[in-house]
Amino acid sequence: MTEQKPAAPRIRVDLQQVADLVPPGARVLDVGCGDGTLLAYLTAHKKVDGRGMELSMARVRAAVSQGLPVIQGNLENDLKDYPAGAFDYAILSQTLQATHNPAAVVEDLLRIARRAIVSFPNFAHWRVRLSVMFGGRMPVTPTLADSWFDTPNIHLCTILDFIDLCRIMGVRIEASFALDGAGRKREFAATAAIANLLSEQALFVLTRD
């Protein structure tokens, strides 16, 4: 009887999209890694040389309990401690909108890594627009799930805003993916004209090469 391999652990669909962009054996820093779900997947299935940084001490402990090399740190202060070119990929998943200085964060990601993978919710999605227009209130959606008074998001942006930021910074968008609310890829890129209206999330691969 043929021995069956154990099934791969399931991770969120949007995290799977990120994982699929990372080549085997890459040096990876997962910034804002949470409990280490993505890092654990990459370590097990891509054999990456991975590290993680997370602000929440409880989540750091959860990651370390899995044997993952995760440290507690504030990305806006502590990324500066990493030397230039230390990683092949720096990942910032669903965290950019919670930073005080998104441009400085992107700059640091591309200083310490050859490529940065960045994802965020799109504040210009049509449901968000309708919520503000007809409801007159800050939207609550699956990708923007917190009420205005307890959200960690302080710099919500649209896909077009982010593309403009990359242009201003001289950052090259190597690849982009429009995602729906569940994290599934749409049939068009995030840089397509309709993406800003129809995509609930976006995923970008950035480089300066």
N, CA and C of each residue as an Amber inpcrd file, in Angstrom:
protein
   627
   0.8400000  -1.2000000   0.0000000   0.0000000   0.0000000   0.0000000
   0.8760000   1.2500000   0.0000000   0.5930000   2.1710000  -0.9120000
   1.3880000   3.3850000  -1.0380000   1.0950000   4.3290000   0.1120000
   2.1710000   4.8090000   0.7390000   2.0070000   5.7390000   1.8580000
   1.6180000   7.1150000   1.3290000   0.5640000   7.6630000   1.8670000
   0.0960000   8.9710000   1.4360000   0.7570000  10.0650000   2.2440000
   1.1440000  11.1320000   1.5460000   1.7320000  12.2700000   2.2210000
   0.6450000  13.0440000   2.9530000   0.9560000  13.6100000   4.1140000
  -0.0550000  14.4060000   4.8330000  -0.4390000  15.6300000   4.0320000
  -1.7120000  15.9970000   4.1270000  -2.1980000  17.1570000   3.3810000
  -1.5430000  18.4250000   3.9080000  -1.2880000  19.3620000   2.9800000
  -0.6940000  20.6360000   3.3710000  -1.6750000  21.4010000   4.2560000
  -1.1850000  22.0820000   5.2980000  -2.0880000  22.8620000   6.1510000
  -2.7420000  23.9710000   5.3500000  -3.9920000  24.2520000   5.6690000
  -4.7220000  25.2780000   4.9470000  -4.3860000  26.6450000   5.5340000
  -4.1420000  27.6120000   4.6620000  -3.9320000  28.9830000   5.0930000
  -4.9220000  29.8580000   4.3450000  -5.1030000  31.0870000   4.8140000
  -6.0250000  32.0060000   4.1650000  -5.6870000  32.1360000   2.6870000
  -6.7060000  32.3270000   1.8660000  -6.5070000  32.3820000   0.4190000
  -5.5490000  33.5030000   0.0410000  -5.6880000  34.6770000   0.6770000
  -4.7960000  35.7860000   0.3190000  -3.3520000  35.4830000   0.7080000
  -3.1500000  34.7560000   1.8240000  -1.8040000  34.3610000   2.2060000
  -1.2340000  33.3330000   1.2360000  -2.0960000  32.4710000   0.7120000
  -1.6420000  31.5060000  -0.2890000  -1.1590000  32.2240000  -1.5470000
  -1.8370000  33.3040000  -1.9310000  -1.3970000  34.0810000  -3.0920000
   0.0050000  34.6340000  -2.8560000   0.2550000  35.1040000  -1.6360000
   1.5880000  35.6080000  -1.2930000   2.6000000  34.4710000  -1.3480000
   2.2670000  33.3470000  -0.7350000   3.1950000  32.2080000  -0.6850000
   3.5750000  31.7460000  -2.0800000   2.6350000  31.7810000  -3.0010000
   2.9010000  31.3240000  -4.3670000   3.9130000  32.2070000  -5.0910000
   4.1260000  33.4220000  -4.6020000   5.0670000  34.3480000  -5.2450000
   6.4980000  34.1650000  -4.7490000   6.6850000  33.4040000  -3.6840000
   8.0060000  33.2480000  -3.0800000   8.6750000  31.9810000  -3.6190000
   9.8630000  32.0850000  -4.2150000  10.5340000  30.8950000  -4.7390000
  11.1400000  30.0500000  -3.6350000  11.2950000  28.7620000  -3.8730000
  11.8960000  27.8840000  -2.8670000  13.2970000  28.3580000  -2.4720000
  13.5990000  28.2240000  -1.1880000  14.9260000  28.5330000  -0.7010000
  15.2450000  30.0040000  -0.5180000  14.2690000  30.8870000  -0.7300000
  14.5160000  32.3250000  -0.6310000  14.7450000  32.7460000   0.8180000
  15.4800000  33.8420000   0.9810000  15.6290000  34.4680000   2.2950000
  14.4620000  35.4390000   2.4610000  13.6480000  35.2050000   3.4850000
  12.3770000  35.9170000   3.6210000  12.2570000  36.5560000   4.9960000
  11.7890000  37.8000000   5.0220000  11.3730000  38.4500000   6.2650000
   9.8830000  38.7340000   6.1570000   9.1010000  38.1460000   7.0520000
   7.6540000  38.3750000   7.1060000   7.4010000  39.4370000   8.1760000
   7.0600000  40.6350000   7.7410000   6.8950000  41.7760000   8.6310000
   5.4190000  41.8710000   9.0540000   5.1700000  41.9330000  10.3530000
   3.7950000  41.8650000  10.8360000   3.2570000  40.4690000  10.6230000
   4.0350000  39.4730000  11.0490000   3.7570000  38.0750000  10.6840000
   2.6550000  37.4340000  11.5120000   2.1060000  38.1540000  12.4990000
   1.0420000  37.5710000  13.3030000   1.5150000  36.3580000  14.0750000
   0.7310000  35.2900000  14.0400000   1.0930000  34.0690000  14.7790000
   2.0140000  33.1550000  13.9810000   2.4890000  33.6430000  12.8170000
   3.4600000  32.8840000  12.0360000   2.8640000  31.9290000  11.0280000
   1.5720000  32.0650000  10.7350000   0.9080000  31.1340000   9.8140000
   1.5970000  31.0760000   8.4540000   1.8320000  32.2450000   7.8470000
   2.4710000  32.2740000   6.5260000   3.9090000  31.7990000   6.6080000
   4.6290000  32.2380000   7.6100000   6.0250000  31.8580000   7.7570000
   6.1680000  30.3550000   7.9430000   5.2700000  29.7640000   8.7110000
   5.3010000  28.3120000   8.9090000   5.0630000  27.5830000   7.5950000
   4.1210000  28.0860000   6.8090000   3.8360000  27.4720000   5.5080000
   5.0450000  27.5610000   4.5840000   5.6460000  28.7470000   4.5180000
   6.8030000  28.9380000   3.6400000   7.9790000  28.0750000   4.0750000
   8.1550000  27.9400000   5.3690000   9.2490000  27.1200000   5.8860000
   9.0400000  25.6520000   5.5410000   7.8000000  25.1850000   5.6850000
   7.5090000  23.7720000   5.4500000   7.4760000  23.4110000   3.9730000
   6.9240000  24.3000000   3.1490000   6.6520000  23.9300000   1.7580000
   7.5530000  24.6110000   0.7300000   8.2090000  25.6870000   1.1120000
   9.1450000  26.3340000   0.2030000  10.5860000  26.2600000   0.7230000
  10.7540000  25.7150000   1.9090000  12.0830000  25.5690000   2.5180000
  12.8340000  26.8940000   2.5420000  12.1180000  27.9720000   2.8440000
  12.7520000  29.2870000   2.8740000  13.6190000  29.4340000   4.1270000
  14.5630000  30.3600000   4.0520000  15.3030000  30.8020000   5.2260000
  14.5330000  31.9930000   5.7540000  13.5840000  31.7470000   6.6490000
  12.6050000  32.7550000   7.0220000  12.8010000  33.3300000   8.4120000
  12.4510000  34.5960000   8.5390000  12.4320000  35.3040000   9.8090000
  11.1110000  36.0650000   9.9000000  10.6870000  36.4070000  11.1110000
   9.4520000  37.1550000  11.2770000   9.6010000  38.2630000  12.2860000
   8.7760000  39.3110000  12.1230000   8.6850000  40.4060000  13.0830000
   7.2160000  40.6760000  13.3490000   6.8820000  40.8420000  14.6220000
   5.4890000  41.0530000  15.0020000   5.4310000  41.9610000  16.2280000
   4.4650000  42.8860000  16.2210000   4.3260000  43.8240000  17.3340000
   3.7120000  43.1800000  18.5700000   2.6980000  42.3340000  18.3660000
   1.9770000  41.7210000  19.4890000   2.8150000  40.6240000  20.1450000
   3.0820000  40.7750000  21.4360000   3.8780000  39.7720000  22.1410000
   3.1550000  38.4470000  22.2190000   1.8210000  38.4700000  22.3330000
   1.0600000  37.2180000  22.3800000   1.2210000  36.4400000  21.0750000
   1.2030000  37.1510000  19.9530000   1.3670000  36.4830000  18.6640000
   2.8040000  36.0230000  18.4590000   3.7580000  36.7990000  18.9720000
   5.1560000  36.3560000  18.9150000   5.3020000  35.0310000  19.6480000
   4.7240000  34.9390000  20.8400000   4.8130000  33.6900000  21.6080000
   4.1630000  32.5350000  20.8550000   3.0420000  32.8080000  20.1840000
   2.3690000  31.7540000  19.4070000   3.2550000  31.2690000  18.2660000
   3.9650000  32.1970000  17.6240000   4.8640000  31.8280000  16.5220000
   6.0770000  31.0640000  17.0320000   6.6720000  31.5630000  18.1070000
   7.8640000  30.9160000  18.6690000   7.5370000  29.5120000  19.1590000
   6.3120000  29.3240000  19.6510000   5.9090000  27.9970000  20.1320000
   5.8840000  26.9650000  19.0100000   5.8380000  27.4420000  17.7570000
   5.8960000  26.5510000  16.6000000   7.3310000  26.3360000  16.1230000
   8.2830000  26.9310000  16.8480000   9.6790000  26.8000000  16.4560000
  10.1130000  27.8050000  15.4080000   9.3350000  28.8840000  15.2420000
   9.6440000  29.8750000  14.2140000  10.5180000  30.9860000  14.7820000
  11.4830000  31.4860000  13.9980000  12.3610000  32.5760000  14.4480000
  11.6920000  33.9380000  14.2950000  10.8370000  34.2660000  15.2360000
  10.0620000  35.5120000  15.2000000  10.4530000  36.3710000  16.3920000
  10.6640000  37.6630000  16.1480000  11.0030000  38.5890000  17.2200000
   9.8900000  39.6240000  17.3780000   9.8130000  40.1960000  18.5710000
   8.8760000  41.2790000  18.8140000   9.5230000  42.5810000  18.3500000
   8.7790000  43.3630000  17.5680000   9.3450000  44.6050000  17.0810000
   8.3100000  45.4800000  16.4070000   8.5870000  46.7650000  16.3670000
   7.7600000  47.7430000  15.6750000   8.4010000  48.0070000  14.3160000
   7.7100000  47.6620000  13.2610000   8.3170000  47.7310000  11.9320000
   8.7690000  49.1430000  11.5740000   8.0860000  50.1590000  12.0710000
   8.4390000  51.5290000  11.6930000   9.7280000  52.0040000  12.3610000
  10.1440000  51.3180000  13.4180000  11.4060000  51.6550000  14.0770000
  12.4820000  50.6120000  13.8480000  12.0930000  49.3400000  13.8440000
  13.0700000  48.2650000  13.9290000  13.5460000  47.7210000  12.5860000
  12.8460000  48.0330000  11.4830000  13.3590000  47.6190000  10.1780000
  14.7110000  48.2640000   9.8860000  14.9540000  49.4130000  10.4730000
  16.2090000  50.1320000  10.2450000  17.4180000  49.3680000  10.7740000
  17.1810000  48.4060000  11.6720000  18.2770000  47.6410000  12.2490000
  18.7900000  46.5560000  11.3100000  18.0320000  46.2430000  10.2620000
  18.4580000  45.2000000   9.3250000  19.3840000  45.7960000   8.2680000
  20.4560000  45.0950000   7.9160000  21.3690000  45.6110000   6.8900000
  20.7540000  45.5570000   5.4930000  21.2460000  46.3890000   4.6190000
  20.7650000  46.4200000   3.2370000  21.0290000  45.0690000   2.5680000
  20.0410000  44.6090000   1.8010000  20.1930000  43.3750000   1.0500000
  20.2160000  42.1150000   1.8810000  19.6760000  42.1590000   3.0970000
  19.7230000  40.9930000   3.9770000  18.7820000  39.8770000   3.5250000
  17.7450000  40.2260000   2.7380000  16.7350000  39.2450000   2.3330000
  16.4730000  39.3220000   0.8290000  15.9200000  38.2350000   0.3110000
  15.4510000  38.2350000  -1.0810000  14.0530000  38.8440000  -1.1640000
  13.2100000  38.5260000  -0.1680000  11.8250000  39.0030000  -0.1600000
  11.4730000  39.5270000   1.2340000  10.8570000  40.6940000   1.2710000
  10.2510000  41.2110000   2.4940000   8.7470000  41.2590000   2.2540000
   7.9790000  40.6660000   3.1500000   6.5310000  40.5450000   2.9850000
   5.8190000  41.4370000   3.9930000   4.8840000  42.2190000   3.5020000
   4.0320000  43.0480000   4.3730000   2.5920000  42.8080000   3.9390000
   1.9210000  41.9010000   4.6310000   0.5790000  41.4750000   4.2350000
  -0.4830000  42.1230000   5.1050000  -1.3480000  42.9370000   4.4830000
  -2.4920000  43.5490000   5.1610000  -2.0650000  44.3840000   6.3720000
  -0.9380000  45.0760000   6.2660000  -0.4140000  45.8530000   7.3960000
  -0.0680000  47.2810000   7.0090000   0.1680000  47.5630000   5.7510000
   0.6260000  48.8890000   5.3230000  -0.3030000  49.9890000   5.8140000
  -1.6170000  49.7410000   5.7800000  -2.6000000  50.7600000   6.1490000
  -2.5820000  51.0840000   7.6420000  -1.8950000  50.2650000   8.4350000
  -1.8070000  50.5000000   9.8730000  -0.5180000  51.2140000  10.2730000
   0.2770000  51.6320000   9.2880000   1.5390000  52.2970000   9.5900000
   1.3730000  53.8090000   9.5730000   2.2440000  54.5050000  10.3110000
   2.1990000  55.9600000  10.3620000   2.8290000  56.6000000   9.1320000
   3.8420000  55.9540000   8.5700000   4.5430000  56.5070000   7.4150000
   4.7300000  55.4170000   6.3660000   3.6980000  55.1490000   5.5600000
   3.7700000  54.0560000   4.5910000   4.9460000  54.1760000   3.6200000
   5.2570000  55.4020000   3.1680000   6.3560000  55.5760000   2.2150000
   7.6800000  55.1440000   2.8330000   7.9210000  55.5080000   4.0840000
   9.1650000  55.1240000   4.7530000   9.2320000  53.6120000   4.9420000
   8.0950000  52.9990000   5.2160000   8.0560000  51.5400000   5.3800000
   8.4070000  50.8470000   4.0680000   7.8100000  51.2760000   2.9650000
   8.1310000  50.6970000   1.6530000   9.6090000  50.8950000   1.3380000
  10.1290000  52.0690000   1.6640000  11.5540000  52.3480000   1.4370000
  12.4280000  51.3670000   2.2080000  12.0830000  51.1220000   3.4610000
  12.8580000  50.1820000   4.2700000  12.7560000  48.7560000   3.7340000
  11.5570000  48.3470000   3.3130000  11.3880000  46.9950000   2.7690000
  12.2970000  46.7700000   1.5720000  12.3780000  47.7770000   0.6930000
  13.1850000  47.6320000  -0.5190000  14.6630000  47.8940000  -0.2710000
  14.9920000  48.4040000   0.8720000  16.4080000  48.5250000   1.2460000
  16.9440000  47.1940000   1.7460000  16.1300000  46.4910000   2.5450000
  16.6210000  45.2470000   3.1500000  16.3570000  44.0210000   2.2900000
  15.5410000  44.1540000   1.2400000  15.2160000  43.0090000   0.3910000
  15.2290000  43.4020000  -1.0840000  15.5170000  42.4520000  -1.9400000
  15.5110000  42.7090000  -3.3800000  14.1000000  42.9810000  -3.8800000
  13.1220000  42.3250000  -3.2670000  11.7330000  42.5100000  -3.6560000
  10.8620000  42.6090000  -2.4050000   9.8150000  43.4050000  -2.5100000
   8.8350000  43.5140000  -1.4420000   7.4880000  43.0380000  -1.9690000
   6.8010000  42.2310000  -1.1800000   5.4390000  41.7950000  -1.4930000
   4.5090000  42.5020000  -0.5220000   3.6210000  43.3310000  -1.0500000
   2.7640000  44.1750000  -0.2180000   1.3010000  43.9520000  -0.6090000
   0.4510000  43.7370000   0.3820000  -0.9870000  43.6310000   0.1210000
  -1.7370000  44.5310000   1.0830000  -2.9160000  44.9800000   0.6570000
  -3.7160000  45.8880000   1.4890000  -5.1540000  45.9080000   0.9840000
  -6.1010000  46.3170000   1.8460000  -7.4930000  46.4770000   1.3940000
  -7.6340000  47.7460000   0.5650000  -8.5040000  47.6820000  -0.4340000
  -8.7040000  48.8160000  -1.3440000  -9.9040000  49.6490000  -0.8920000
  -9.6270000  50.8730000  -0.4750000 -10.6760000  51.7340000   0.0590000
 -11.5790000  52.3030000  -1.0380000 -11.2460000  52.0600000  -2.3000000
 -12.0590000  52.5880000  -3.3980000 -12.9850000  51.5270000  -4.0050000
 -13.0590000  50.3530000  -3.3980000 -13.9740000  49.3270000  -3.9060000
 -15.4110000  49.8630000  -3.9010000 -16.2050000  49.4030000  -4.8430000
 -17.5340000  49.9910000  -5.0260000 -18.4130000  49.8490000  -3.7840000
 -18.2670000  48.7670000  -3.0290000 -19.0770000  48.6180000  -1.8170000
 -18.7080000  49.6800000  -0.7790000 -17.4180000  49.9800000  -0.6860000
 -16.9700000  51.0140000   0.2440000 -17.5270000  52.3680000  -0.1860000
 -17.4690000  52.6600000  -1.4780000 -17.9850000  53.9330000  -1.9940000
 -19.4750000  54.0790000  -1.7020000 -20.2270000  53.0060000  -1.9400000
 -21.6620000  53.0670000  -1.6960000 -21.9780000  53.2290000  -0.2150000
 -21.1840000  52.5580000   0.6320000 -21.4040000  52.6570000   2.0720000
 -21.2600000  54.0890000   2.5590000 -20.2460000  54.7710000   2.0460000
 -20.0310000  56.1630000   2.4440000 -21.0850000  57.0710000   1.8160000
 -21.3680000  56.8320000   0.5350000 -22.2870000  57.7150000  -0.1930000
 -23.7130000  57.6420000   0.3470000 -24.2170000  56.4090000   0.5450000
 -25.6220000  56.2610000   0.9180000 -25.8130000  56.0300000   2.4190000
 -24.8160000  55.4600000   3.0690000 -24.9410000  55.2310000   4.5070000
 -24.4290000  56.3950000   5.3240000 -23.5220000  57.1790000   4.7240000
 -22.9800000  58.3300000   5.4220000 -22.0910000  57.9810000   6.5970000
 -21.5790000  56.7480000   6.6100000 -20.7350000  56.3020000   7.7170000
 -19.4900000  55.6120000   7.1700000 -18.4470000  55.5360000   8.0060000
 -17.2620000  54.7770000   7.6220000 -17.6620000  53.3200000   7.4040000
 -17.1890000  52.7150000   6.3350000 -17.6360000  51.3740000   5.9740000
 -17.0820000  50.2880000   6.8850000 -17.8790000  49.2340000   7.0410000
 -17.4330000  48.0010000   7.6680000 -17.7030000  46.8860000   6.6700000
 -16.6300000  46.2600000   6.1920000 -16.7250000  45.2130000   5.1780000
 -15.8540000  44.0390000   5.6210000 -15.9010000  42.9010000   4.9060000
 -15.0250000  41.7760000   5.2830000 -13.5390000  42.1360000   5.2960000
 -13.1120000  43.0360000   4.4250000 -11.7020000  43.4290000   4.4000000
 -11.4110000  44.6610000   5.2500000 -12.4510000  45.3830000   5.6630000
 -12.3290000  46.5190000   6.5820000 -13.3050000  46.2580000   7.7300000
 -12.9340000  45.3240000   8.5760000 -13.9040000  44.7280000   9.4970000
 -14.1010000  45.4860000  10.8030000 -13.2650000  46.4780000  11.0830000
 -13.3470000  47.1770000  12.3580000 -14.1400000  48.4710000  12.2350000
 -14.8100000  48.8430000  13.3230000 -15.4940000  50.1290000  13.3630000
 -14.4690000  51.2600000  13.4120000 -14.8860000  52.4520000  13.0340000
 -13.9470000  53.5660000  12.9190000 -13.2330000  53.8710000  14.2260000
 -13.8770000  53.5980000  15.3660000 -13.3020000  53.9890000  16.6580000
 -12.3310000  52.9660000  17.2360000 -12.2720000  51.7490000  16.6640000
 -11.3140000  50.7820000  17.1890000 -10.4950000  50.1110000  16.0920000
 -10.4270000  50.7530000  14.9150000  -9.6510000  50.1840000  13.8260000
  -8.1710000  50.5020000  13.9790000  -7.2880000  49.5580000  13.6250000
  -5.8530000  49.8580000  13.6040000  -5.4390000  50.6120000  12.3450000
  -6.3650000  50.7290000  11.3850000  -6.0430000  51.3590000  10.1110000
  -6.0340000  52.8750000  10.2380000  -4.8910000  53.4770000   9.9590000
  -4.7770000  54.9320000  10.0740000  -4.4470000  55.5910000   8.7460000
  -4.0290000  54.8050000   7.7540000  -3.7300000  55.3520000   6.4360000
  -4.3660000  54.4760000   5.3570000  -5.6780000  54.4170000   5.3630000
  -6.3780000  53.6820000   4.3160000  -6.0810000  54.3280000   2.9670000
  -5.8940000  53.4910000   1.9610000  -5.5890000  54.0270000   0.6310000
  -6.3240000  53.2260000  -0.4270000  -6.3000000  53.7500000  -1.6270000
  -6.8660000  53.0660000  -2.7750000  -5.7290000  52.4790000  -3.6050000
  -6.0970000  51.6250000  -4.5380000  -5.0890000  51.0610000  -5.4450000
  -4.3980000  52.1760000  -6.2270000  -5.1640000  53.1470000  -6.6970000
  -4.5700000  54.2450000  -7.4500000  -3.6230000  55.0690000  -6.5790000
  -3.9840000  55.2660000  -5.3080000  -3.0960000  55.9680000  -4.3840000
  -1.7530000  55.2460000  -4.2770000  -1.8080000  53.9230000  -4.1420000
  -0.5780000  53.1570000  -3.9640000   0.2710000  53.1820000  -5.2330000
  -0.3750000  53.0780000  -6.3780000   0.3640000  53.1550000  -7.6390000
   1.0480000  54.5150000  -7.7750000   0.3440000  55.5660000  -7.3830000
   0.9410000  56.9080000  -7.4070000   2.1470000  56.9850000  -6.4720000
   2.0310000  56.3830000  -5.2780000   3.1350000  56.3930000  -4.3330000
   4.3660000  55.7110000  -4.9260000   4.1590000  54.5770000  -5.5710000
   5.2790000  53.8700000  -6.2040000   5.9350000  54.7330000  -7.2730000
   5.1230000  55.4330000  -8.0610000   5.6690000  56.3050000  -9.1060000
   6.4910000  57.4290000  -8.4910000   5.9680000  58.0570000  -7.4530000
   6.6680000  59.1610000  -6.7950000   7.9900000  58.6830000  -6.1990000
   7.9990000  57.4660000  -5.6440000   9.1930000  56.9310000  -5.0000000
  10.1830000  56.3210000  -5.9840000   9.7820000  56.1780000  -7.2330000
  10.6460000  55.5230000  -8.2040000  10.7190000  54.0270000  -8.0170000
   9.6590000  53.4450000  -7.4720000   9.5770000  52.0000000  -7.2330000
   8.9180000  51.3330000  -8.4260000   9.5080000  50.2440000  -8.8870000
   8.9340000  49.5310000 -10.0350000   7.9610000  48.4650000  -9.5540000
   6.7800000  48.4460000 -10.1460000   5.7900000  47.4020000  -9.8720000
   6.0930000  46.2430000 -10.8120000   6.6630000  45.1790000 -10.2670000
   7.0480000  44.0270000 -11.0760000   5.8430000  43.1660000 -11.4320000
   4.8990000  43.0710000 -10.5030000   3.6700000  42.3030000 -10.7400000
   2.5910000  42.8450000  -9.8230000   1.3460000  42.6940000 -10.2390000
   0.2310000  43.1390000  -9.4020000  -0.9600000  42.2280000  -9.6260000
  -1.7300000  42.0470000  -8.5640000  -2.8720000  41.1380000  -8.6130000
  -4.0590000  41.7780000  -7.9130000  -5.1760000  41.8220000  -8.5880000
  -6.4250000  42.2730000  -7.9900000  -7.0770000  41.0790000  -7.3060000
  -7.5290000  41.2710000  -6.0690000  -8.1190000  40.1790000  -5.2960000
  -9.5390000  40.5310000  -4.8790000 -10.3670000  39.5110000  -4.7350000
 -11.7050000  39.7460000  -4.2040000 -11.6550000  39.7200000  -2.6770000
 -12.8000000  39.7810000  -2.0250000 -12.8300000  39.8560000  -0.5720000
 -12.2670000  38.6360000   0.1180000 -12.3290000  37.4760000  -0.5440000
 -11.8070000  36.2420000   0.0350000 -10.3320000  36.0350000  -0.2650000
  -9.7560000  36.9250000  -1.0880000  -8.3470000  36.7920000  -1.4430000
  -8.1050000  36.0690000  -2.7450000  -9.1680000  35.7440000  -3.4910000
  -8.9930000  35.0740000  -4.7800000  -8.6090000  36.0850000  -5.8520000
  -7.7760000  35.6480000  -6.7930000  -7.3500000  36.5220000  -7.8830000
  -8.5090000  36.8230000  -8.8190000  -8.6090000  38.1070000  -9.2060000
  -9.5340000  38.4870000 -10.2500000  -8.8800000  38.2400000 -11.5960000
  -9.6510000  38.4180000 -12.6700000  -9.1440000  38.1330000 -14.0130000
  -8.3270000  39.2780000 -14.5880000  -8.1090000  40.3260000 -13.8110000
  -7.3320000  41.4750000 -14.2760000  -6.3020000  41.8380000 -13.2130000
  -5.2710000  42.5490000 -13.6510000  -4.2090000  42.9680000 -12.7340000
  -4.6720000  44.1410000 -11.8840000  -3.9660000  44.3840000 -10.7820000
  -4.3080000  45.5120000  -9.9270000  -4.0240000  46.8500000 -10.6050000
  -3.1840000  46.8310000 -11.6170000  -2.8800000  48.0600000 -12.3540000
  -3.8780000  48.3350000 -13.4780000  -4.8280000  47.4240000 -13.6960000
  -5.8470000  47.6410000 -14.7200000  -6.7920000  48.7680000 -14.2930000
  -7.3800000  49.4290000 -15.2730000  -8.2210000  50.5990000 -14.9990000
  -9.4030000  50.2650000 -14.0900000  -9.9710000  49.0640000 -14.2300000
 -11.1670000  48.7140000 -13.4690000 -10.8620000  48.1790000 -12.0650000
  -9.5840000  47.9290000 -11.7770000  -9.2300000  47.3020000 -10.5030000
  -9.5940000  48.1740000  -9.3110000  -9.4230000  49.4810000  -9.4330000
  -9.6810000  50.3730000  -8.3160000 -11.1490000  50.3340000  -7.8880000
 -12.0300000  50.0440000  -8.8160000 -13.4610000  49.9820000  -8.5330000
 -13.9190000  48.5940000  -8.1030000 -13.3220000  47.5440000  -8.6830000
 -13.8630000  46.2020000  -8.5290000 -13.0570000  45.2810000  -7.6160000
 -11.9190000  45.7170000  -7.1240000 -11.0780000  44.8520000  -6.2960000
 -11.1580000  45.2520000  -4.8300000 -11.4260000  44.2850000  -3.9780000
 -11.4990000  44.5680000  -2.5450000 -10.1220000  44.5820000  -1.8910000
  -9.1720000  43.8900000  -2.5110000  -7.7970000  43.8700000  -2.0130000
  -6.8600000  43.9340000  -3.2070000  -5.6000000  44.2620000  -2.9360000
  -4.6050000  44.2720000  -3.9920000  -3.2990000  43.7000000  -3.4550000
  -2.5370000  43.0990000  -4.3520000  -1.2670000  42.4650000  -4.0140000
  -0.2310000  42.9210000  -5.0330000   0.8930000  43.4430000  -4.5330000
   1.9250000  43.9870000  -5.4080000   3.2780000  43.3540000  -5.0980000
   4.0590000  43.1440000  -6.1580000   5.4690000  42.7810000  -6.0210000
   6.2750000  43.9780000  -6.4880000   7.1160000  44.5100000  -5.5990000
   7.8420000  45.7460000  -5.8570000   9.3430000  45.4930000  -5.8870000
  10.0490000  46.2850000  -6.6800000  11.5080000  46.1830000  -6.7470000
  12.0880000  47.5140000  -7.1950000  13.3650000  47.6670000  -7.0020000
  14.0800000  48.8200000  -7.5420000  15.0530000  48.4170000  -8.6330000
  15.0990000  47.1260000  -8.9810000  16.0340000  46.6330000  -9.9940000
  15.7040000  47.2040000 -11.3720000
